[in-house]
Amino acid sequence: MNFVDAALRVLPEKPFMVLALARPEVDRRFPGVWRERNPQRINLAPLSQRWSQRMIEHVVGKLPEADARWIVDRAQGNPFLPGGIAARVRDGGKVGDDSNLPDTVLGMVQARFDIFGADAKLVLRAGSILARPFGLPGSRPWSRKIGARTWTAG
């Protein structure tokens, strides 16, 4: 980003276009990015359930409604996910099996976790190992303050 910003700064009169795609969190990670360069922003709405289902049908054909709903729910409006998850199902993956998601989907989930920082990711990792509810019989309750929030398990 610094390289592109420098090019925009040094070449203000030259025909130079930058197409940058980002998730909404870009403003938190890079406050005011390229504000001085007068960027034109287009914010896209999440992909609708209807269009998610059409994408799934394009990749894998007609699925039972519950199976298609599971994929749509996992995608959460992200246009890259329904096709990737449907392709995994087409190639033998099981609907309802979160442990067999494509690497592209896992990469997007990891990118979402990155915005929380290393300490919060540690808590999330601990929770994923312990269980969905963060407590197990015989485990000790614990809490840890991370930023302005206190995370508690047990």
Secondary structure, 3 states (H helix, E strand, C coil): CHHHHHHHHHCCCCCCCCCCCCCCCHHHHCCCCCHHHCCCCCCCCCCCHHHHHHHHHHHHCCCCHHHHHHHHHHHCCCCCHHHHHHHHHHCCCCCCCHHHCCHHHHHHHHHHHHCCCHHHHHHHHHHHHHCCCCCCCCCCCEEEEECCEEEEEC
